[in-house]
């Protein structure tokens, strides 16, 4: 099923500029801090690649049922929501995510996962090489 807020990842064209992470943290946290971005770019030096990791809005996400305290929920658009008050930091959801798109940050003691910026993803708008794109609707 194609979701309305799907973001296509085109790894081979990613330059590793990290602008997507910068604008994500700025949008959500009012600060440029890559550790607070809801997506991340991993450097795969052995393969000469930069690899964007962002929530794929799975139809049946492994992360949600993996949470032993039910701190994660998925809405009808596929977006994963985290109840920060309930989350105990066990990282079961992080381990369960096959896309490496949800992560725990020890410094901030919370989970980070893409919420699609209320339907207008900042990372996609500012990715000049189009490593992140929203498919056009037909």
N, C-alpha and C positions, 0 to 999 in steps of 0.2 A: 504494500500500500504506500503510495506517495503522499507524504504529509505536506500541508500548506507551507510550513515553516522549515522544510528540509534545506539543509546546507550541504552542497556537494563539495567534497574535498578533492583537490587536484594536486596531490603531493609533488609530482615531478616539477611543477612550475614554482613551488614555494621557494623563496630566496632566503628565508630565515631572518627577515627584517624585524620581526616581532611587533610591527605596527598594530596588528590585530590584538595582541595581548595588551599593548599600551592603551589603545582606545577602549577596550573592554573594561579594564580596571578604572580608567577615567570615567567612563559612563556609569559604572556601578558603585565605585568607591570614592569618586571625586579626587583621585590621586593616581599618578602613573606608578604602578607597582605590579610587575609581572606576576608576583606571587599571589595577587588577588584577582587575576584574570580567570574567567570561566572557561577558557580554552587554553591550550598550550601548544607550543611548537617544540618538538623534540629534535635535537641534533643527532642525526645518524651518520656520523663522520665516516664510518667504514663503507657505507653505501653512497657517500657524497649526497645525502638528502637531508632536507628539513621536513619534518613530518607533522602536519597539523592534526591535533586531536580535539574533537568537539563532539558533544552529545549528538547521537544519530537518531534520537526520537524513536527508539525501537518500539515495534508494535507490542512486544511482550518483553520489556526490559528485565534483565537479570538483576540489576541493582536494587530495584524496589522490593521484591520478595526476599532478597538477601539480608535486608536490614532487620535485625532481631528486635528492634524497638519501634518499628513502623514509623521511622522519621522521614521516609521518602514516600511521595505520592506522584502519580502521573495524571495530568489533566487530559481533557479530550483532544487537545492539540498535540499531545505527546510530550509536553514539557515536564521535566522532573522538578518537583518542588521539595525543598528540604526544610523540615521543621528544626531550626537550630536549637530550640529549647529541649527537644526530645533526643536529638542526635547525641550519642555517647562517644563518638570518635573511634568506634571499633574497626572501621575501615572495611567491613564486610562488603559493602556496596562497591568500594574501590576495586577490590579483588574480583568481584563478580562482573564488572563491566569489561566486556571483550574489546571495547574501543579505546580504553585508557582515557575516557572522557570525563570521569568524575574523580576528584582527588581531595584528599585531606591535607590541610596545611597545619602543621604543628605550631607554628608561630602564632597563627590567628585562631587556632583551635576551632576550625570549622571546615565544612565541605564546600567545594566549589564545583558547580555544574552549570552549563549554558542554559539561560532562560530566554534566549532569542530577543533580548532587548525590547520586550513588549511588542514583538512582531516586526521590528525593523532593525535587524542585526547590524550593529555598528561595524563589526569586523568585516562583514561582507562589503559594506559600502566603501570602506577605506582600503581594501586589499587591491592594490594597483596591478598586481600580476594575475589576479583572478584565481588564486589558489583556493579561495573560498567563494562559492557562488550559490545563488539561489536559482534553481531551475526555473525557466520561464514557463508560464502556464499556457497551454494550447487552447 
